Every structure is written in structure tokens, then in C-alpha cells.
Amino acid sequence: MSLLCVRGVIAHECVPLPSESFVIRHPNARARGGYAALACAVLSVAVMTSGQATTAALPQQAQGPADVRAPQRTDAGPAAPGAGVRVFSWNLSSDAFVKDPAAFRAVVRQSRADILLLDEVSPSTNAQQIRTALAGLAPDGPDQWHIDFGASGGRQRGVIVSRLPLERLAEFSDIVPYPADDRRRLADLMVAAGPVEPAFSMDGGIPMNGVVVLAGQRRLLVVTTDMQCCGNDPGSWQEDRRRVEAGEIRRRIRQVLERTRVDGLIVGGDFNLVSTPLPLVIVSGPYRLPHAGLLVAELRHLDGADTWTWDGRGTPFPSRPMDFVLYSPHTLALRQGYVLDTADLPQSELEQLGIQPESAGRLSAHRPLVAEFVWH
């Protein structure tokens, strides 16, 4: 086990890093069976050897199409409270549920999820539009969906939707500002790098939201995020900003764990890992027991091989896993899950859902993640 020790923009800390490479497949490589490694180059790091392990953040390396486990699915309906919970995490690219509510509803229906973690949601939308788009997917009644529309993130809000009751958290209820020292440093780096796009303003706070889902007698803390995009260079201000965002998400989670009882922890969203895996490593912990270090749910497309969640065809950024779901393995076990791409669904299922193979791609360049967890 290697320890990745980070110094600089994040306070000095050491976290275990698996020795395996983090691999991806490009959609265009399907016929070739090609794999590409996500480089783990990081500025200001030292790699040391240690036998101690407190957290693990990266999925293990796949050996190739012949050795890849096929993802499991279930059509048994929503997971029963107390038995487990099914999570759906998706970067909506602003307003997919407004742009095509029928297609959005069909994709959610296919997932049969209990909890929706929606990131990069436009502040011009509202909870009622989400409720309207989801009409018919839950039992009738005034509280058929519990919705918490995040305040932080400017143009990229986090929205959490649940069939189960929610408990709002003070740590996530308002705009979460960038720490003052980090904000000043990032602002200087952004100006030095050239004209700053208004969309990259830090005024709206860090894109994150979190609530406690009341799953029977269990209290499940769920968090969604959408980190800074772009910046392939490990020394770029974008990568720096992602690490700051990850550190603040971790700090807020720790505050919740110190203040109230939490039986399980799930974090999902768009980590925009176009440079290093450090943002993912930082969010993974460590946290107070029994949560300790979070694991990444290793999810694949229904073909059993592809792992990309960002469709980069026609963009400067190759298709790769950018969206992740992490969970606390001491209290939760990943029962099954997959990357949901409507292009992978059989024609009979598409017809039943009333959508086309390209429906998910039209709604967003990202593909949703579906993960079902059971309690230990």
C-alpha cells in the first residue's frame, strides 16, 4: 500500500492510494477493446511505503473486457426502508427535467431509485418543476417526493430528491463560501491565467448540498457536489480549486458527523477528474468511526466493460469516469449498480419506457450512476 502525501494548497495529510492504475475506456474504443490510463501525476507529492491503511478511494484496475464483471441490475422496485437504498446520481447539465421532462422521468423510472442526487442544476429551475417531472413515479400524496434544493454553487446547484423523509442540515443549508485565504489565492491564479469567465465566479459558493435521509431507523447522510471543470494541468488553478472544494466538502461532512448521529454516508456527483485523482481521495476521508474511509462504487455500463460517465466525443476532454458515488463500507455494502446509458438498453425496454437510445445523451453529456446499497 502506498501513501500519497499532499503538501501545498491542502493541509499536509497522507492517505493510502491503491497501486493499481485507474483505467477507462473511450466509447470509440469499444471495437478495439482499448484502455487508457488516467495519469496520476500530482504536484508537490511524495510517495512512501506503509502498511497502514485508513481509507481507500480509487476503483481497482480492470484487466480487460474478458475479465470484467458484468453489472447487476434489478427490476424489483424501490429498495424497502431498512433493507437497503437505491441511489441515482446525475449531472443534469442545467435543466434536463425542464428541457424534456418525459425523457427525464423515463430515465429515473428505469433506475427505480429511492434517492436522486442531482448536480449542476440551474438556479432558474425550482422544486415544483422537479416534482412535476417526476409525477407518477411515487405513490400519490402531498409528500410523494421530498426535495431539498441547494443554495450553494451559483449556476450549479445540488438538489436531493428522496422517496424517504429528509432532515435538512445547517452545514449545507446556505451558501458554502470558499475559505478566505484559498479564495484570495485562487482569484490571483485565475487572473494570472487570463480572462476569467463569469461562469467561474466564486461568489455563489461551492457547489454542494447534503441532507440526512431517514431510512426507517437508519440515518443516512447523502451529499452531492459538482466540482470545478477543466484544467488538465496538475498545477492549474482549476485543479487547485477542485482540491479546495473537496477539502471543504470533507470539512462539512465531519461537522455533521460530530454533531449528530449518522449510520451511513454516501457522496455522489461530478468530480471533474480531468487532471489528478486528489479531489476524490480528499473527499474519501478519513472520517470518524464507524465511517472511516469511503470507497468508490465501481460501476460499469451494461456492456460490462465501459466505465466512462462523461461522453467527451467532440470535446477537448476524452470520455472517462468523471462522476462517482462513494460510500461508507463499514455500514453499507454495494449490492449492485451500473452506469445508465439508454444506448445500452434493449429495444423492448426502450419502447416500454417511451424513449430512444440517444435520450440520455440528449439530456446531458454525463450519464447517471445507479447504485443499490444494503445495510450491514
Number of C-alpha atoms within 10 A of each C-alpha: 13 17 21 20 17 20 14 10 15 14 10 10 11 19 23 24 20 18 12 11 16 18 21 22 21 22 18 11 12 14 7 8 15 14 17 13 12 17 13 13 13 17 13 12 15 12 13 12 10 10 8 11 13 13 22 20 25 24 16 14 16 18 11 13 16 10 10 15 13 15 17 15 15 12 8 7 13 19 17 13 16 13 13 22 23 23 25 26 27 26 30 24 16 21 21 21 21 16 12 14 19 17 21 21 19 22 22 19 16 19 25 21 23 24 23 25 27 27 29 26 27 19 18 8 15 15 16 10 14 22 17 13 21 21 16 12 17 14 11 10 7 7 12 18 24 18 22 19 20 25 22 24 29 22 18 27 27 30 26 24 25 19 22 18 18 22 15 14 15 12 18 20 17 15 19 22 17 19 12 9 8 16 16 12 14 21 16 12 16 18 11 11 11 8 8 12 8 7 9 14 13 17 14 18 21 28 28 31 33 31 25 23 24 18 20 14 9 18 19 22 24 23 24 29 31 27 26 22 16 17 18 16 16 18 14 16 23 24 27 24 27 25 24 24 29 24 21 20 26 17 16 17 22 16 13 19 18 12 8 11 13 17 20 21 22 21 25 27 27 25 24 26 24 22 21 22 23 26 23 25 25 26 24 25 24 19 20 11 10 13 21 17 26 28 24 23 26 20 28 24 21 21 17 18 23 24 24 24 27 23 20 16 13 8 8 8 13 17 23 25 28 20 24 22 25 24 25 25 22 18 15 21 16 20 16 18 25 25 28 25 20 22 16 14 16 10 14 9 13 19 12 10 16 13 18 17 16 12 19 23 16 14 23 18 17 27 25 28 28 27 25 26 22 18 17 10
